[in-house]
Amino acid sequence: MPARSILGLCGLTLLGLTGPVPAQAPSTGADLKATIALNGFPCDRVVDSKRNADSDYTATCKDGNRYRVYVDATGRVVVKKL
Amino acid sequence: MRRRRPGALAILILLAACAHDSRGSRVATGEAPVTPGAPAQAATEPGPAAETQVVPQTAASAPVSAPEGPAANVSAPAAGPTAPVASSTSSPSRPEAPKSRAGNQATVPKSAPVPLVGATAATPAAAALPLPKAAIPPPLDLKGLEQRLRDTGAIGLFTKLYLKNQVDDLLAQFKTFHQGQSEVTLGQLRQKYELLLMKVVTLLQDGDPALASAVSSSREAIWAVLTDPQKFAAIGYST
């Protein structure tokens, strides 16, 4: 019985994990990574990000490349490799 | 054990009977969609031939209409298996479509299986129902899609702003295209549109799959708005 209950608990946990997950806002790292990738730069994962100002970040990707991601005066997203 | 055996036998017999019935019902229900599917296949078979015939003609006739050929070719696989019927009826030539449909209707009784005489009476109704569903696209709600894109949590702020910039750039290019001042062809605009839509769907498909499918299914409707000068002017885009 304890083994069954443990198995059932594991099954319920797995079911809960695979259930529908509500759309939450992605983290800053994921957002920066997507923005960097959409601008044509390779970035597998953002391992570090530093906020310079409002809508101005410096992101460090897993491969060591650093990018400055910011919104310029015209409202455009700009990604510059540092 | 002896008492259980007759019960098990009865259950087995019942299961066998149910399985037999279900096979029969599967055949009956399976062939009702098959008969409309057979004309759909028959319609799609001349469809690519018609498209391949149309594309060189349009390419030879006008450079502007040339991109519509690849656009139609791109849209056909993207919209799924039901779309070719609609695209083949709408895009190539309208007078040919009724002929093919009439031909298909004529072939339906021929291709109908002999043992299902009762089911063939239901096939015209069953064949008539799915076709309008496939032919009529869902109504486009641009404002609703825009609001859902603004509200979704699947995309971050930077990414949303980047996508908005891309959409504004594309709309500006369409505006100059409709004004006749653009050197960009409709085919190039289609490529940019497809690429942008692919980016949006890719970003949405993990975090907001419902919105991703809504955007993806509205692909052709949005393209129709973008390419029609009157519809494009109606959306009120201003740089």
HADDOCK unambig.tbl for C-alpha pairs under 7 A between the chains (distance, minus, plus):
assign (segid A and resid 23 and name CA) (segid B and resid 153 and name CA) 5.26 0.50 0.50
assign (segid A and resid 23 and name CA) (segid B and resid 154 and name CA) 5.51 0.50 0.50
assign (segid A and resid 23 and name CA) (segid B and resid 207 and name CA) 5.21 0.50 0.50
assign (segid A and resid 23 and name CA) (segid B and resid 208 and name CA) 6.07 0.50 0.50
assign (segid A and resid 24 and name CA) (segid B and resid 153 and name CA) 4.89 0.50 0.50
assign (segid A and resid 24 and name CA) (segid B and resid 154 and name CA) 6.18 0.50 0.50
assign (segid A and resid 25 and name CA) (segid B and resid 153 and name CA) 4.21 0.50 0.50
assign (segid A and resid 25 and name CA) (segid B and resid 154 and name CA) 5.67 0.50 0.50
assign (segid A and resid 25 and name CA) (segid B and resid 155 and name CA) 6.58 0.50 0.50
assign (segid A and resid 25 and name CA) (segid B and resid 156 and name CA) 6.17 0.50 0.50
assign (segid A and resid 26 and name CA) (segid B and resid 154 and name CA) 6.36 0.50 0.50
assign (segid A and resid 26 and name CA) (segid B and resid 155 and name CA) 6.48 0.50 0.50
assign (segid A and resid 26 and name CA) (segid B and resid 156 and name CA) 5.69 0.50 0.50
assign (segid A and resid 31 and name CA) (segid B and resid 156 and name CA) 4.88 0.50 0.50
assign (segid A and resid 31 and name CA) (segid B and resid 158 and name CA) 6.33 0.50 0.50
assign (segid A and resid 31 and name CA) (segid B and resid 159 and name CA) 6.21 0.50 0.50
assign (segid A and resid 32 and name CA) (segid B and resid 158 and name CA) 6.97 0.50 0.50
assign (segid A and resid 34 and name CA) (segid B and resid 159 and name CA) 6.53 0.50 0.50
assign (segid A and resid 35 and name CA) (segid B and resid 158 and name CA) 6.41 0.50 0.50
assign (segid A and resid 35 and name CA) (segid B and resid 159 and name CA) 5.27 0.50 0.50
assign (segid A and resid 76 and name CA) (segid B and resid 162 and name CA) 6.83 0.50 0.50
assign (segid A and resid 76 and name CA) (segid B and resid 165 and name CA) 6.26 0.50 0.50
assign (segid A and resid 77 and name CA) (segid B and resid 158 and name CA) 6.91 0.50 0.50
assign (segid A and resid 77 and name CA) (segid B and resid 161 and name CA) 6.65 0.50 0.50
assign (segid A and resid 77 and name CA) (segid B and resid 162 and name CA) 5.51 0.50 0.50
